Amino acid sequence: MAVGINILLVLLNAVVGFISGSTAVTAEAIHNGVDLIGSAGVVAGLRLSERKSANFPYGLYKIENIVALIIALLIFLAGYEIIRESILSSPKNIQVTLGVLVGVIFSLAIPVVFSIYQLRIGKHANSPSIIAAAKEFRSHAFSSGAVLLGLIGQSIGWDLDRWASLLVVVFIGMTGWELMKSALLALLDASLDAKTLQTVLAILELDPLTIHVKSVIGRNAGRYRFIEADLSLRTNDKNKSETACRRMEESIRREIPYVEKLIIHDTSEVQDHVVCALPVAENGIVLADCFCHAQHFLLCTISLPSGQSSLEVIHENPFLELEHGRGIQLGKWLVNQKVDIVLTQHSIEGKGMAFVLSNAGVEVYITLHEQVKSALEELVCHPPRRFLSS
């Protein structure tokens, strides 16, 4: 369709330019001619970018960016031709008739309407070449507007035709610069935009098994995105690690379209600090008898090598008054607090909370001590196996 629109505009502006003798209208016809070549290039780029080849294992998606760059260079060429014609050509006797004005108005309205339609398609398909072509069409609204003003000025005796054609070049140059910059950034593997990377980071950090996200990087290739992340997970179980990575990948693909390749590396290391949760009595010194009915929870960060506690905070049980599902909600709350170990006097095996904690990689440590200090000392002396260095 874009090719057909460009053919129509080239013919329309060429006829109006011939009848009126206007340099600005002729310049706009050149502008449309360049777009015609660009539109054909977009179609070719879209088809070539989807081809698969063993010689290009990461795809031919950047052909779309190359096409966008070519369109930008053609835009600059059109600008040069218009400037040359405006400066070097001899003065002309310009005929401004009603038919000429109507023709220019049509040449303004057609690309405006089509650019809105094409830009919507380009954004939906996340195609840089379609978006580039749509922005180029949109520039005709300004350039054709300048041509129209120039003709109106000529009709009342003001010699504005050359100035109108030079103003067309300004709009052309601005469009070309934006397209060239965007294409070059993609071809040079510039990073994905900050908003997309922040979305990926938030999804990774929200997963209950995530301890720390070390890095998130990504790049564009045509309309597609390539993303890679390194993180530490709260588990040494290979199956749980793979399940968590798949879960995060599915969430990312739901939120971010056109992700061609997504690699999540679990680079977990032995932790030297752990967050431990203990059900405590109100004084915070003695362990509570029942985990789910404890009025308070002590959360402390412990250095395993030294046994020192760097941060201790007592929280009220937020689900103490809940009649049903207290254990599951409490388990989810502990996971959100990034707890590594739950320390209790009684087993919670077979309960809903145990299932939640297990899925999140939280260890449950059973102690016979009633005093918080003694229970923590025992934990430091005999930590769960996954916290031991090899």
C-alpha positions in Angstrom: 0.0 0.0 0.0 2.8 2.4 0.9 4.3 1.9 -2.6 1.0 2.7 -4.2 0.6 5.9 -2.1 4.1 7.0 -3.0 3.4 6.5 -6.7 0.2 8.5 -6.4 2.0 11.4 -4.6 4.9 11.4 -7.1 2.5 11.7 -10.0 0.3 14.3 -8.2 3.2 16.6 -7.3 5.0 16.1 -10.6 1.8 17.2 -12.5 1.2 20.2 -10.1 4.9 21.1 -10.3 4.8 21.1 -14.1 1.6 23.2 -14.3 2.7 25.7 -11.7 6.4 25.8 -12.4 7.0 25.9 -8.6 10.5 24.7 -7.4 9.0 23.8 -4.0 6.3 21.6 -5.6 9.0 19.9 -7.7 11.1 19.5 -4.6 8.2 17.7 -3.0 7.9 15.4 -6.0 11.6 14.5 -5.5 10.8 13.9 -1.9 8.0 11.5 -2.8 10.3 9.8 -5.3 12.8 9.0 -2.6 10.0 7.7 -0.4 8.9 5.4 -3.3 12.4 3.8 -3.3 12.3 3.6 0.5 8.9 1.9 0.6 10.1 -0.7 -1.8 13.1 -1.2 0.4 10.9 -1.7 3.5 9.0 -4.5 1.8 12.2 -6.2 0.7 13.7 -5.7 4.2 10.8 -7.2 6.0 10.8 -10.3 3.8 14.6 -10.8 4.0 14.7 -10.3 7.8 12.4 -13.3 8.3 14.6 -15.7 6.4 16.5 -18.4 8.3 20.1 -19.2 7.5 22.7 -21.5 9.0 25.3 -18.9 8.3 23.4 -16.4 10.4 22.4 -18.2 13.6 21.1 -15.0 15.3 18.9 -14.2 12.3 18.8 -11.6 9.6 16.7 -9.2 11.7 19.1 -6.3 11.4 18.3 -6.1 7.7 15.4 -4.0 8.9 17.8 -1.6 10.6 19.9 -1.4 7.4 16.8 -0.6 5.4 16.0 2.2 7.9 19.5 3.5 7.5 19.2 3.5 3.7 16.0 5.4 3.9 17.7 8.0 6.0 20.5 8.4 3.5 18.0 8.7 0.7 16.2 11.4 2.7 19.5 13.4 2.9 20.0 12.9 -0.8 16.6 14.3 -1.5 17.4 17.3 0.7 20.6 17.9 -1.3 18.8 17.8 -4.6 16.1 20.3 -3.4 18.8 22.7 -2.1 20.7 22.5 -5.4 17.5 23.1 -7.4 16.4 26.1 -5.1 19.8 27.9 -5.2 21.1 27.2 -8.7 17.9 27.3 -10.8 16.9 30.6 -12.5 13.8 32.4 -11.3 10.5 31.0 -12.7 7.1 32.4 -13.5 4.9 30.5 -11.1 1.3 30.0 -11.9 -0.9 29.6 -8.8 -4.4 28.4 -9.8 -7.2 26.8 -7.8 -6.4 23.4 -9.3 -2.7 23.8 -8.2 -3.8 24.7 -4.6 -6.2 21.8 -4.5 -3.5 19.4 -5.7 -1.1 20.6 -3.0 -3.8 20.2 -0.4 -4.4 16.6 -1.5 -0.7 15.9 -1.4 -0.6 17.2 2.2 -3.7 15.2 3.4 -3.0 11.8 1.9 0.4 11.2 3.6 -0.9 12.5 6.9 -3.7 10.0 7.0 -1.6 7.2 5.8 1.3 7.9 8.2 -1.1 7.6 11.2 -2.2 4.2 9.9 1.3 3.0 9.1 2.8 4.2 12.4 0.1 2.2 14.3 1.0 -0.9 12.3 4.7 -0.3 12.8 4.4 0.0 16.6 2.2 -3.0 16.8 4.7 -5.1 14.8 7.7 -3.4 16.5 9.2 -2.9 13.1 11.9 -0.2 12.8 11.6 -0.1 9.0 7.8 0.4 9.0 8.1 3.0 11.7 10.9 4.8 9.7 8.7 4.8 6.6 5.7 6.1 8.7 7.8 9.0 10.1 9.0 9.9 6.6 5.3 10.0 5.4 4.5 12.3 8.4 7.2 14.7 7.4 5.2 15.4 4.3 2.6 17.1 6.4 5.2 19.8 7.3 6.9 20.0 3.9 3.6 20.1 1.9 2.3 22.7 4.4 5.4 24.8 3.6 4.8 24.3 -0.1 1.2 25.4 0.3 2.2 28.6 2.2 4.8 29.4 -0.4 2.2 29.1 -3.2 -0.3 31.2 -1.3 2.5 33.8 -0.8 3.2 33.8 -4.6 -0.5 34.4 -5.3 -0.4 37.7 -3.4 2.9 38.8 -4.8 5.4 37.5 -2.3 8.3 35.5 -3.7 8.3 32.7 -1.2 8.8 29.7 -3.5 12.5 29.3 -2.9 12.1 29.8 0.8 9.4 27.2 1.0 11.5 24.7 -0.8 14.4 25.3 1.6 12.0 24.9 4.5 11.0 21.5 3.1 14.7 20.6 3.4 14.7 21.4 7.1 11.9 19.0 7.8 13.5 16.4 5.6 16.8 16.7 7.4 15.2 16.4 10.9 13.4 13.2 9.9 16.6 11.7 8.3 18.7 12.4 11.3 16.3 10.7 13.7 16.0 7.6 11.5 19.8 7.4 10.9 20.5 7.7 14.7 18.0 5.0 15.6 19.3 2.6 12.9 23.0 3.1 13.8 22.3 2.5 17.5 20.7 -0.9 16.7 23.4 -1.8 14.2 26.0 -1.0 16.9 24.2 -3.2 19.4 23.3 -0.3 21.7 21.5 -1.3 24.9 17.7 -1.8 25.1 15.9 1.2 26.4 15.9 1.7 30.2 12.2 1.1 30.6 12.4 -2.4 29.1 15.4 -3.3 31.2 13.7 -2.1 34.3 10.7 -4.2 33.5 12.9 -7.3 33.1 14.7 -6.5 36.4 11.5 -6.1 38.3 10.2 -9.4 37.1 13.4 -11.2 38.1 13.5 -9.6 41.5 9.9 -10.5 42.3 10.4 -14.2 41.9 10.5 -15.9 45.3 13.7 -17.9 44.5 15.7 -14.8 43.5 18.3 -13.6 46.0 20.1 -11.1 43.8 20.0 -10.0 40.2 23.6 -9.4 39.2 23.1 -8.0 35.7 20.5 -7.5 32.9 21.6 -6.6 29.4 19.8 -6.5 26.1 19.9 -5.3 22.5 17.7 -4.8 19.5 18.0 -6.5 16.1 15.3 -5.3 13.8 12.0 -5.5 15.6 13.3 -8.3 17.9 14.9 -8.2 21.3 17.7 -10.2 22.8 18.0 -10.3 26.6 20.5 -11.9 29.0 20.4 -11.9 32.8 22.7 -13.2 35.6 21.2 -13.9 39.0 21.6 -15.8 42.2 18.8 -18.2 43.3 17.9 -19.5 46.7 18.4 -23.1 45.9 21.0 -25.7 44.9 18.4 -28.0 43.4 18.9 -28.1 39.6 15.3 -28.9 38.9 14.0 -26.0 41.1 16.5 -23.7 39.5 15.4 -24.6 35.9 11.7 -24.3 36.9 12.3 -20.9 38.3 14.2 -19.7 35.2 11.4 -21.0 33.0 8.8 -19.2 35.2 10.7 -15.9 35.0 11.1 -16.3 31.2 7.4 -16.8 30.7 6.6 -13.7 32.8 9.1 -11.6 30.8 7.7 -12.8 27.4 4.2 -12.0 28.6 5.2 -8.4 29.5 7.6 -7.7 26.7 6.8 -8.5 23.0 9.1 -9.7 20.3 11.7 -11.3 22.6 13.6 -13.6 20.2 16.1 -14.9 22.6 16.1 -14.8 26.4 18.9 -16.3 28.5 18.8 -16.4 32.3 22.0 -17.6 34.0 21.8 -19.0 37.5 25.2 -18.1 38.9 24.5 -18.8 42.5 27.3 -18.8 44.9 27.7 -19.9 48.5 26.1 -17.3 50.8 28.1 -15.8 53.6 25.0 -13.9 55.0 21.5 -15.3 55.6 18.3 -13.9 56.7 16.7 -16.0 59.5 13.1 -15.8 60.7 12.1 -17.0 64.2 8.7 -17.0 65.9 9.2 -15.3 69.2 7.3 -14.3 72.3 6.6 -10.7 72.9 9.9 -10.1 74.7 11.9 -11.4 71.7 14.0 -13.6 73.9 12.1 -16.9 73.9 10.9 -18.9 70.9 7.1 -19.2 70.6 5.6 -22.6 70.9 3.5 -22.5 67.7 4.9 -21.0 64.5 1.6 -19.8 62.9 0.2 -18.5 66.1 3.3 -16.6 67.2 2.5 -13.0 67.9 5.9 -11.8 66.7 8.7 -12.8 64.3 12.3 -11.9 64.7 14.2 -11.4 61.4 17.9 -11.2 61.6 20.8 -11.1 59.2 23.6 -13.4 60.2 27.1 -13.7 59.0 27.8 -17.5 58.9 31.6 -17.3 59.2 31.5 -15.0 62.2 28.1 -15.7 63.7 27.5 -12.0 64.1 24.0 -10.6 63.6 24.1 -7.3 61.7 20.4 -6.5 61.7 17.6 -7.6 63.9 14.0 -6.5 63.5 10.8 -7.7 65.3 7.6 -7.8 63.2 4.1 -8.4 64.4 2.4 -11.5 62.9 0.3 -9.8 60.1 -2.0 -12.9 59.8 -2.6 -13.7 63.5 -6.3 -12.9 63.3 -6.8 -14.8 60.0 -9.1 -17.9 60.4 -8.3 -19.8 57.3 -5.1 -20.0 55.2 -2.9 -18.4 57.9 0.1 -20.7 57.2 0.1 -20.1 53.5 -0.2 -16.4 53.8 2.5 -16.3 56.5 4.8 -18.4 54.2 4.3 -15.9 51.3 5.0 -13.0 53.7 8.3 -14.6 54.8 9.3 -15.2 51.2 8.6 -11.6 50.4 10.9 -10.7 53.3 13.7 -12.6 51.4 14.1 -15.0 54.3 16.6 -17.8 53.8 16.0 -19.9 56.9 13.0 -20.4 59.1 14.0 -21.5 62.6 11.3 -23.3 64.7 10.9 -25.8 67.6 8.2 -27.9 65.8 8.1 -29.4 62.4 5.7 -27.8 59.8 6.0 -30.6 57.3 2.8 -31.4 55.4 1.4 -27.9 56.0 0.6 -25.3 53.4 3.3 -23.0 54.7 5.9 -25.7 54.3 4.9 -26.1 50.6 5.2 -22.3 50.0 8.6 -22.1 51.7 10.0 -25.2 49.9 9.0 -23.8 46.5 10.8 -20.6 47.4 14.0 -22.4 48.5 13.6 -21.4 52.1 15.2 -23.9 54.6 13.3 -25.0 57.7 15.6 -25.6 60.7 14.3 -27.5 63.7 15.9 -26.6 67.1 15.4 -28.0 70.6 16.4 -24.7 72.3 13.8 -22.4 73.8 16.1 -19.4 74.0 16.6 -17.3 70.8 20.3 -16.8 71.5 21.0 -20.5 71.9 19.0 -21.4 68.8 20.9 -18.9 66.7 24.2 -20.2 68.1 23.2 -23.7 67.1 22.3 -22.5 63.6 25.7 -20.8 63.1 27.5 -23.9 64.3 25.5 -26.3 62.1 24.0 -24.4 59.2 22.0 -26.2 56.4 24.2 -27.9 53.8 23.6 -25.4 51.0 25.1 -22.6 53.0 28.4 -24.5 53.5 31.3 -23.7 51.2 32.6 -26.6 49.2 
